[in-house]
Amino acid sequence: MQQRLGTTQRADRFYDDQVLDHLNVRMREFVARQEMFFLATADRHGECDSSFRAGPPGFVQVLGERMLAYPEYRGNGVMASIGNISENPRLGILMIDFTRDRIGLHVNGRARVVLDEEMRADRPDLPVDPIPGRRAQLWVTVEVEEAYIHCAKHIPHLQKVPARERGARAWGTDDFRRKGGDFFGAAAEAADRAPFQRTERKTERLWGGLDEETHAPHVPHDSYGSDGRAATPMRRSFAEQLNEEFLDRVEQVLARAQPRRPVEEEPEFRGWFG
């Protein structure tokens, strides 16, 4: 995509300057004071889920320059993220400070689920939170593979509401109204619709689908070259055709969006985590 859209030079500069395989000192300080993050996971088929995690400052534990851990509190019982991690250990974390530094940090890596008692046996110095509903049932440890900045230019600057003006958080509650009730009206419509079922997964995918035993992309036999390496399939899949059409549309939009006169780039800023 970088080559197709002409961004390779810009991307290479970003990789060289900003992408680390560990958390440097400033990144570790940043993580240690955060109260929330956004979590991305996927199952073994690549079906994605995004979620939100929050806790008191420092609820994400910095266990070293290449290791983080966060607690899993009581939730709705669906266990979407934990279920995905049990099938596919890759995850992405995005932490954004909306109130103080107005900056973000991406952390990508491999995860492992650990029971609370096992985590505390290995790390007896972990804090014990006395608030019901905010006691960890599980922990997720994250082996850091990539860490890099999320730039500030589109992050809104928010202000915290003073404690006396906001209601207390209902950690771990099962109270329907305090959890948000039927805000989007889905429960009210439940009697008028069939029970939810996930869309049946397509068996034919790019490169011939997934191997039934390994769940890895299956490459048809006629797609191998004489050297044994995978070659371009003789017949383009429907997914490839759609991707080609999508890229054409992207290029058309970018061409229309090109500024009529060159935009002077500002001096490069390397101050946040560098």
C-alpha positions as CSV (number, residue, x, y, z in Angstrom):
1,M,0.0,0.0,0.0
2,Q,2.9,2.4,0.8
3,Q,4.4,1.7,-2.7
4,R,1.0,2.0,-4.4
5,L,0.1,5.3,-2.7
6,G,3.6,6.8,-2.7
7,T,4.1,7.0,1.1
8,T,7.1,4.6,1.5
9,Q,9.7,7.4,2.2
10,R,7.5,9.0,4.8
11,A,6.7,5.6,6.4
12,D,10.4,4.6,6.5
13,R,11.3,7.8,8.2
14,F,8.6,7.1,10.8
15,Y,9.8,3.5,11.4
16,D,13.4,4.7,11.8
17,D,12.6,7.5,14.1
18,Q,9.6,6.4,16.2
19,V,9.0,2.6,16.2
20,L,10.7,0.7,19.1
21,D,10.8,-3.0,20.0
22,H,10.5,-2.0,23.7
23,L,9.2,0.7,26.0
24,N,11.7,3.4,26.7
25,V,11.8,5.4,29.9
26,R,9.3,8.0,28.9
27,M,6.9,5.4,27.5
28,R,7.0,3.5,30.7
29,E,6.2,6.7,32.7
30,F,3.3,7.4,30.3
31,V,1.8,3.9,30.7
32,A,2.1,4.0,34.4
33,R,-0.2,7.0,34.8
34,Q,-2.9,6.0,32.3
35,E,-6.5,5.3,33.4
36,M,-7.8,3.7,30.2
37,F,-6.9,2.2,26.9
38,F,-8.4,0.7,23.7
39,L,-7.8,-2.9,23.0
40,A,-7.8,-4.7,19.6
41,T,-7.9,-8.5,19.3
42,A,-8.9,-11.1,16.7
43,D,-9.7,-14.8,16.7
44,R,-7.9,-17.5,14.8
45,H,-9.9,-16.7,11.7
46,G,-9.1,-13.0,11.8
47,E,-12.5,-11.9,13.1
48,C,-11.8,-8.7,14.9
49,D,-13.0,-7.1,18.1
50,S,-12.3,-3.8,19.8
51,S,-12.9,-3.0,23.4
52,F,-12.2,-0.5,26.2
53,R,-10.4,-1.0,29.5
54,A,-10.2,1.4,32.4
55,G,-9.0,1.5,36.0
56,P,-7.3,3.8,38.5
57,P,-4.0,5.4,37.4
58,G,-1.4,2.6,37.2
59,F,-3.8,-0.2,36.7
60,V,-1.6,-1.2,33.7
61,Q,1.5,-2.7,35.4
62,V,4.8,-1.9,33.8
63,L,6.9,-5.1,34.4
64,G,9.9,-4.1,32.4
65,E,10.8,-2.5,29.1
66,R,9.3,-5.4,27.2
67,M,6.5,-6.5,29.4
68,L,3.1,-5.1,30.5
69,A,0.2,-6.6,32.4
70,Y,-3.4,-5.4,32.8
71,P,-6.2,-6.8,35.0
72,E,-9.5,-8.2,33.7
73,Y,-12.3,-7.0,36.0
74,R,-15.8,-8.4,36.2
75,G,-17.7,-7.7,33.0
76,N,-20.7,-8.9,31.0
77,G,-19.5,-12.5,30.9
78,V,-19.0,-12.5,27.1
79,M,-15.2,-12.7,27.4
80,A,-14.7,-11.6,23.7
81,S,-11.2,-10.3,24.2
82,I,-10.0,-13.2,26.4
83,G,-11.6,-15.7,24.0
84,N,-9.8,-14.1,21.1
85,I,-6.5,-14.1,22.9
86,S,-6.9,-17.8,23.7
87,E,-7.0,-18.5,20.0
88,N,-4.7,-15.8,18.7
89,P,-2.2,-14.2,21.1
90,R,-1.6,-11.1,19.0
91,L,-3.1,-7.9,20.3
92,G,-2.9,-4.1,19.9
93,I,-3.2,-1.5,22.6
94,L,-3.8,2.2,22.1
95,M,-3.4,4.5,25.1
96,I,-4.5,8.1,24.6
97,D,-4.0,10.9,27.1
98,F,-6.8,13.3,26.4
99,T,-6.3,15.6,29.4
100,R,-2.6,16.2,30.1
101,D,-0.2,15.6,27.2
102,R,-2.8,15.0,24.5
103,I,-0.7,12.3,22.9
104,G,-1.1,8.5,22.2
105,L,1.0,5.4,22.5
106,H,0.5,2.2,20.5
107,V,1.7,-1.1,22.0
108,N,1.5,-4.3,19.9
109,G,2.6,-7.7,21.1
110,R,1.9,-11.2,22.2
111,A,-0.5,-11.8,25.1
112,R,-0.9,-14.5,27.7
113,V,-3.8,-15.0,30.2
114,V,-2.9,-15.6,33.8
115,L,-5.1,-16.3,36.8
116,D,-5.0,-13.7,39.5
117,E,-3.6,-16.1,42.2
118,E,-0.8,-17.2,39.8
119,M,0.0,-13.7,38.9
120,R,0.3,-12.7,42.5
121,A,2.4,-15.7,43.4
122,D,4.9,-14.6,40.7
123,R,4.5,-10.9,41.5
124,P,3.7,-10.5,45.2
125,D,4.3,-6.7,45.0
126,L,1.1,-6.2,42.9
127,P,-1.3,-3.8,44.6
128,V,-4.5,-5.3,46.0
129,D,-7.5,-3.1,45.1
130,P,-10.0,-3.0,48.0
131,I,-12.9,-1.8,45.9
132,P,-15.4,-4.6,45.0
133,G,-15.7,-5.0,41.3
134,R,-12.3,-3.7,40.7
135,R,-10.5,-6.8,41.9
136,A,-8.7,-8.6,39.1
137,Q,-10.1,-12.0,38.1
138,L,-7.5,-12.6,35.5
139,W,-4.4,-10.8,34.2
140,V,-3.2,-10.4,30.6
141,T,0.6,-10.1,30.2
142,V,1.8,-8.5,27.0
143,E,5.2,-9.1,25.6
144,V,6.0,-5.9,23.8
145,E,7.0,-6.2,20.1
146,E,6.2,-2.7,18.8
147,A,5.8,0.6,20.6
148,Y,5.3,3.9,18.8
149,I,3.6,7.3,19.1
150,H,0.1,8.2,18.0
151,C,0.4,11.8,16.9
152,A,-1.4,14.6,18.7
153,K,-2.9,16.5,15.7
154,H,-6.4,15.0,15.8
155,I,-6.6,14.1,19.5
156,P,-9.2,16.3,21.2
157,H,-8.2,18.1,24.4
158,L,-10.6,17.1,27.2
159,Q,-11.0,18.2,30.8
160,K,-11.9,16.0,33.8
161,V,-15.2,16.8,35.5
162,P,-14.6,17.5,39.2
163,A,-15.4,14.5,41.5
164,R,-18.2,16.4,43.2
165,E,-20.0,17.0,39.9
166,R,-19.9,13.4,38.6
167,G,-21.5,10.3,39.9
168,A,-19.4,7.5,41.4
169,R,-18.3,4.8,39.1
170,A,-20.2,1.5,39.6
171,W,-17.3,-0.9,39.4
172,G,-18.4,-4.4,38.8
173,T,-22.1,-3.7,39.2
174,D,-24.9,-5.9,37.7
175,D,-27.4,-3.1,38.0
176,F,-29.0,-2.8,34.6
177,R,-29.5,1.0,34.8
178,R,-26.1,1.8,36.2
179,K,-24.5,-0.2,33.4
180,G,-26.3,2.0,30.8
181,G,-29.7,0.3,30.5
182,D,-31.0,-0.2,27.0
183,F,-29.4,3.0,25.7
184,F,-29.5,1.9,22.1
185,G,-33.0,0.2,22.3
186,A,-31.7,-3.2,21.3
187,A,-33.4,-5.0,24.1
188,A,-36.7,-3.3,23.4
189,E,-36.6,-4.7,19.9
190,A,-35.6,-8.2,20.9
191,A,-39.0,-9.7,20.6
192,D,-39.4,-8.6,17.0
193,R,-36.3,-10.1,15.6
194,A,-34.7,-13.5,15.3
195,P,-31.9,-14.4,17.8
196,F,-28.5,-13.2,16.9
197,Q,-26.3,-15.5,14.9
198,R,-22.9,-14.7,13.6
199,T,-22.7,-14.6,9.8
200,E,-21.5,-17.9,8.4
201,R,-17.8,-17.6,7.7
202,K,-16.8,-17.7,4.0
203,T,-14.9,-20.9,3.2
204,E,-13.2,-19.5,0.1
205,R,-10.7,-16.8,1.0
206,L,-7.7,-15.3,-0.5
207,W,-5.2,-18.0,-1.2
208,G,-7.9,-20.7,-1.0
209,G,-9.2,-20.3,2.5
210,L,-7.8,-21.7,5.8
211,D,-6.2,-25.0,6.4
212,E,-8.6,-27.1,8.6
213,E,-5.9,-28.4,10.9
214,T,-3.5,-25.4,11.2
215,H,-5.9,-22.6,10.5
216,A,-3.2,-21.1,8.3
217,P,-3.9,-19.7,4.8
218,H,-4.1,-22.5,2.3
219,V,-2.1,-22.1,-0.9
220,P,-3.4,-24.2,-3.8
221,H,-0.8,-26.6,-5.3
222,D,-0.8,-24.8,-8.6
223,S,0.3,-21.7,-6.8
224,Y,3.8,-22.9,-6.1
225,G,6.8,-22.1,-8.3
226,S,9.6,-24.4,-9.3
227,D,11.6,-23.3,-6.3
228,G,8.8,-24.4,-3.9
229,R,7.9,-20.8,-2.9
230,A,4.3,-19.6,-3.2
231,A,3.7,-17.8,-6.6
232,T,0.9,-15.6,-7.7
233,P,-2.3,-17.7,-8.3
234,M,-3.2,-18.2,-11.9
235,R,-6.7,-17.0,-11.4
236,R,-7.3,-13.9,-9.3
237,S,-9.8,-14.4,-6.4
238,F,-12.9,-12.3,-6.0
239,A,-11.2,-10.7,-2.9
240,E,-8.2,-9.6,-5.0
241,Q,-10.5,-8.1,-7.6
242,L,-12.4,-6.1,-4.9
243,N,-9.0,-5.0,-3.5
244,E,-7.9,-3.8,-6.9
245,E,-11.1,-1.8,-7.4
246,F,-10.7,-0.3,-3.8
247,L,-7.2,0.8,-4.5
248,D,-8.2,2.5,-7.8
249,R,-10.9,4.4,-5.9
250,V,-8.4,5.4,-3.2
251,E,-6.0,6.7,-5.8
252,Q,-8.8,8.7,-7.5
253,V,-9.7,10.3,-4.2
254,L,-6.1,11.1,-3.3
255,A,-5.5,12.6,-6.8
256,R,-8.5,15.0,-6.2
257,A,-7.3,15.8,-2.8
258,Q,-3.8,16.9,-3.8
259,P,-3.1,20.5,-2.8
260,R,-2.8,22.9,-5.7
261,R,0.5,24.3,-4.3
262,P,3.1,22.5,-2.2
263,V,2.6,22.5,1.5
264,E,5.7,23.4,3.5
265,E,6.4,20.7,6.0
266,E,7.1,21.9,9.6
267,P,10.4,20.8,11.2
268,E,10.1,17.3,12.5
269,F,9.2,17.0,16.2
270,R,10.8,14.2,18.1
271,G,10.2,15.3,21.7
272,W,7.5,13.0,23.2
273,F,8.9,9.6,23.5
274,G,12.2,9.9,21.6
